[in-house]
Amino acid sequence: MDRLILFIATGFGSGYLPKAPGTWGSLVGVALWFGLRELALLPYLGVIAAIFVVGTLCAGSAEKIIDRADPGLVVVDEIVGQLLALLAAPHHPVAALLAFLAFRFFDILKPFPVGWLDRRIHGGLGIMLDDLVAGLYSLLLLQPVWQFVWP
């Protein structure tokens, strides 16, 4: 069971890749988006919600298995955040790139309340929530930027 938990928590193993595991996890999120982008809004949100719930459980369990708080190799949170960032993105590779860059920006810089959530809420929920908010920030930024760049 530990292997399955770690497989999910590490974004299908992408969290084990060298240097910047969060970036690899975000790329998994982009790849998933390419497969999910044709879904209607409610099913897409359902996928995000399901990954959030399963990710919260697996991320919290992974902390215990690894015996380290918020280990870098846990990247299921980046996958959820990236999927949220891409929620209303047009089906265009440039939009995917902009959402990816915006999400990495907010995930790394952690503007309020992202950093606050990261520091104050622990366990699986804490791991997941800050990236969910970073994804929301990215979603909110991408919409007007896309309209301005590609009207």
HELIX and SHEET records of a PDB file:
HELIX    1   1 ASP A    2  ALA A    9  1                                   8    
HELIX    2   2 SER A   14  TYR A   16  5                                   3    
HELIX    3   3 PRO A   21  LEU A   36  1                                  16    
HELIX    4   4 LEU A   41  ILE A   66  1                                  26    
HELIX    5   5 VAL A   76  ALA A   85  1                                  10    
HELIX    6   6 PRO A   93  LEU A  109  1                                  17    
HELIX    7   7 VAL A  114  ARG A  120  1                                   7    
HELIX    8   8 GLY A  123  VAL A  149  1                                  27    
END                                                                             
